[in-house]
Amino acid sequence: MTKSRCKTWLPPRADFGASLIGNCPGGFGVLAVQVLNGAGYTQTELNKYKNFALYGEFHPFPKSADWSEVAVLGQYYMGYPNMTGGVPGFSENTSMDRTQLGFIIKYRKWLTLYSEYFMTEDDIDAVNNTDDDVIPEANGFTVFGRLYVATSEKWLSRVSVFGKYERVDKNKNATSPLAQDDGDARFLTAGLAYEPVDNIEMAVVLRRDTISELINNVRIEENEANSLMFTMKAYIK
């Protein structure tokens, strides 16, 4: 399965920091507070400021053999972009805030549904400490589903179909309707997968990317790109 195309607007998936994690009684969920560098583990940190994240997940059916992995997820991420922070006004007027909400519906191994919504709210003004420069704010969502063949035949039970739809509104706070649509994107993915052994997946994947582009400040043009891919992945569990 392809990676999320929304990741450009989201916090790093892996970072250095410290976490305080607590499990709710009865297996009903998890709560976590994190202090993070903010740059991600693959980049050099460019300022001394730390980022903070509040994360929670709720499992309504923790004792059910069929529905124990059903969950509602939420995260609020508050911090700074990875840019030089030693200039006047950085800590007062620079921010990188993210809100993410999602849910997972999973029935045994046969059916998985997942959806996530994100929203950004950023200010970048690292020089003038009295006037914020508000940068474009984005929101978007992802919907993913996978269905296995429900059969007692072992080889056939490893066959699945999957699909993902992602939409990004890149400039939701722009002043003109045309500028609001500029850079908007839709990503549609569908495929057929087979797992010859545990944790190895081979797939045929079809993908369509649609990007909106502002032409000469007078019209929006949608550019489409279609692709066919053959993939093989190994999972570590």
C-alpha positions in Angstrom: 0.0 0.0 0.0 1.3 3.5 -0.8 2.2 5.9 1.9 -0.2 8.7 2.8 0.2 11.7 0.5 -1.0 14.0 3.3 2.3 13.5 5.2 3.7 16.9 4.0 1.3 18.7 6.3 1.6 16.3 9.3 4.2 16.1 12.1 7.1 13.7 11.7 6.1 10.1 12.0 9.3 9.4 14.1 11.1 11.9 16.3 13.4 12.1 19.3 11.8 13.0 22.6 10.2 11.7 25.8 6.7 10.3 26.3 4.5 9.6 29.3 2.0 6.9 28.3 -0.9 5.5 30.3 -3.2 2.6 29.6 -6.9 3.1 30.6 -8.4 0.5 33.0 -10.0 -2.4 31.2 -8.2 -1.9 28.0 -10.5 0.9 26.9 -7.7 3.1 25.5 -4.4 4.9 25.7 -3.4 8.4 26.7 0.0 10.0 26.0 1.9 13.2 26.5 5.0 13.8 24.5 7.9 16.3 24.4 9.7 16.2 21.0 12.5 17.9 19.1 10.1 18.5 16.2 12.5 18.0 13.4 12.1 14.3 13.0 14.9 11.8 13.5 16.2 12.3 9.9 16.9 16.0 10.2 19.1 18.3 12.3 17.3 20.4 14.8 17.7 24.1 14.0 16.3 25.7 17.1 16.2 25.1 20.9 12.4 25.0 21.2 10.6 21.8 21.9 7.2 20.6 20.5 4.4 19.0 22.5 1.8 16.4 21.6 -1.3 15.1 23.3 -2.5 11.7 22.0 -5.4 9.5 22.9 -7.2 6.4 21.6 -10.5 4.9 22.8 -11.3 1.2 22.3 -15.1 0.7 22.9 -15.0 -3.1 22.7 -11.7 -4.3 24.3 -13.1 -7.7 25.4 -14.7 -8.6 22.0 -12.8 -11.3 20.0 -14.1 -9.8 16.8 -14.1 -6.1 17.4 -11.3 -5.5 19.9 -9.2 -3.3 17.5 -12.0 -0.8 16.8 -10.7 2.6 17.9 -11.2 6.3 17.9 -8.0 8.3 17.7 -7.0 11.9 18.3 -3.9 14.0 18.5 -3.1 17.7 19.1 0.4 18.7 18.1 1.8 22.1 19.1 5.2 23.5 18.4 7.5 25.2 16.0 8.7 24.5 12.4 12.2 23.3 12.0 13.8 26.7 11.2 16.4 28.9 12.9 15.0 30.3 16.1 17.6 32.7 17.3 16.0 35.9 16.0 13.6 38.3 17.6 10.0 37.3 17.4 10.5 33.6 16.8 9.0 32.2 20.0 6.1 34.7 20.1 5.0 34.7 16.5 6.0 31.3 15.0 4.0 28.2 15.4 3.2 24.8 13.8 0.0 23.4 15.2 -1.7 20.2 14.0 -5.0 18.5 14.9 -5.7 14.9 13.8 -8.8 12.9 14.3 -9.5 9.4 13.1 -11.1 6.0 13.6 -10.4 2.4 12.9 -13.0 -0.3 12.3 -11.6 -3.9 12.1 -13.4 -7.2 12.1 -11.1 -10.0 12.8 -8.5 -10.2 10.0 -11.1 -9.9 7.2 -12.1 -6.3 7.2 -10.3 -3.0 7.9 -11.6 0.5 7.5 -9.7 3.6 8.5 -10.3 7.3 8.2 -8.3 10.3 9.4 -8.9 14.1 9.2 -6.2 16.7 9.8 -6.1 20.5 10.1 -3.1 22.8 10.3 -2.8 26.3 11.9 0.6 27.9 11.3 2.2 31.4 11.9 5.7 32.2 10.7 7.2 35.5 11.6 10.7 35.1 12.9 11.8 38.8 12.6 9.0 41.1 13.6 7.7 40.5 17.1 4.5 42.6 16.7 2.9 41.4 13.5 2.3 37.8 12.6 2.6 36.5 9.0 -0.1 33.9 8.6 0.9 31.3 6.1 -1.6 29.1 4.1 -3.5 26.7 6.3 -4.5 23.2 5.1 -6.9 20.5 5.9 -7.6 17.1 4.4 -8.8 13.6 5.0 -7.9 10.0 4.2 -10.2 7.0 3.8 -8.8 3.5 3.5 -10.3 0.1 3.3 -9.1 -3.5 2.9 -11.2 -6.7 2.5 -9.8 -10.2 2.6 -11.4 -13.2 1.0 -13.3 -14.9 3.8 -12.6 -18.6 3.2 -11.0 -21.6 4.9 -8.7 -22.1 1.9 -5.4 -20.9 3.3 -3.9 -19.5 0.1 -7.1 -17.8 -0.9 -7.6 -16.2 2.5 -4.3 -14.3 1.9 -5.9 -12.4 -1.1 -7.3 -9.0 -0.4 -8.6 -5.9 -2.3 -7.8 -2.4 -1.0 -8.5 1.2 -1.8 -7.6 4.6 -0.5 -8.9 8.1 -1.2 -7.1 11.2 0.0 -8.1 14.9 -0.4 -6.0 17.9 0.6 -7.3 21.5 0.7 -3.9 23.4 0.6 -5.0 27.0 1.0 -8.2 27.1 2.9 -7.6 30.6 4.4 -6.7 32.3 1.0 -8.7 35.4 0.3 -9.9 34.6 -3.2 -11.8 31.5 -4.4 -9.3 30.8 -7.1 -6.4 31.0 -4.6 -8.3 28.7 -2.3 -8.5 26.0 -5.0 -4.8 26.4 -6.1 -2.8 23.3 -5.0 -5.8 21.3 -3.9 -5.2 17.6 -4.5 -7.0 14.2 -4.7 -5.3 10.9 -4.6 -7.1 7.6 -5.5 -5.5 4.2 -5.0 -6.8 0.7 -5.5 -5.2 -2.7 -5.7 -5.2 -6.4 -5.4 -2.8 -8.0 -2.9 -1.5 -11.4 -2.0 0.5 -12.5 1.0 2.5 -15.7 0.1 3.8 -15.9 3.6 3.2 -13.9 6.8 4.4 -10.3 6.7 5.2 -10.3 3.0 2.8 -8.6 0.5 2.8 -8.5 -3.3 0.3 -6.2 -5.0 -0.9 -4.7 -8.2 -1.7 -1.1 -7.6 -3.6 1.5 -9.7 -3.2 5.2 -8.8 -4.7 8.4 -10.0 -3.4 11.8 -8.8 -5.3 15.0 -9.5 -3.7 18.3 -8.7 -5.4 21.7 -9.2 -3.3 24.5 -10.5 -4.0 28.2 -10.9 -3.3 29.4 -14.4 -2.5 33.1 -15.1 -4.5 34.0 -12.0 -7.8 33.5 -14.0 -8.7 29.8 -14.0 -8.1 26.5 -12.3 -6.8 23.6 -14.3 -6.8 20.0 -13.0 -3.8 17.9 -13.9 -4.3 14.1 -13.8 -1.6 11.4 -13.7 -2.4 7.7 -13.8 0.0 4.9 -13.0 0.1 1.1 -12.6 2.6 -0.4 -10.1 3.7 -3.8 -9.0 4.9 -3.7 -5.4 6.3 -6.1 -2.8 6.6 -5.2 0.9 7.9 -6.8 4.1 6.3 -5.9 7.4 7.9 -6.0 10.8 5.4 -6.8 13.6 
